Amino acid sequence: MLIRHSGPLPRGTVPFRTGDPFRVIRAVRSGAVKSSVVDEQGREQILGLFLPGELVGLDAIASGRHSTSGETPETTELCSFSFPEVAAPLSRLPQLARRPLELTSEAILRAPMYRGEASAEERIAAFLLEIRRRDPASAATPDCVRLRMGRRDIASELRLAPETVSRVLHRLADQGLIAIERRAVHLPDPARLARLAAPVLRE
């Protein structure tokens, strides 16, 4: 299977757009990719952030076309490989049928994390802990989270106003739950933050 490497891609690069045919699976080598859609009013809605080691665009498996657009919020390197090459062996093995991949794709589309009645504090606490859990950079500095997106994009993903995100981050800092240093957020008491995030992380 041929793996192609692309990058470094500058901030603002769009590897795929809504409606593009789904031909390759992309993996983030470094940096990040944010996925988004445009609503009926023409506003961008951030759906998620993909970090190093994660696959991008799997929601397109079911339909064969990307239902979201991807954009790099910082300098990023990707690698890609042909989806038909990956799927071909599955078609020859009944026990590894393509349908499980399609179900996975459909589940991704149905499962935004930050919905429901959770408060802004609970959503932001959960967001910080999820980034800490998923980002390989946190392995070296487990008490620190790197914010790869700006606050406006974070607000979009969390279904909050940008002003609310800024206000809550400063409130959590005043309470000693976090310490903010530019795009780095230090977590002096992750257990306490986890208790705050529990309603979201249990969903």
Sequence and secondary structure as in RCSB ss.txt:
>XXXX:A:sequence
MLIRHSGPLPRGTVPFRTGDPFRVIRAVRSGAVKSSVVDEQGREQILGLFLPGELVGLDAIASGRHSTSGETPET
TELCSFSFPEVAAPLSRLPQLARRPLELTSEAILRAPMYRGEASAEERIAAFLLEIRRRDPASAATPDCVRLRMG
RRDIASELRLAPETVSRVLHRLADQGLIAIERRAVHLPDPARLARLAAPVLRE
>XXXX:A:secstr
  EEEEEEE TT  SB TT B  EEEEEEES EEEEEE TTS EEEEEEE TT EE GGGTTTSB SSEEE SSS
EEEEEEEHHHHHHHHHT GGG SHHHHHHHHHHHH  SS SS  HHHHHHHHHHHHHHH THHHH TTEEE  S 
HHHHHHHHT  HHHHHHHHHHHHHTTS EEETTEEE S HHHHHHHHHHHHT 
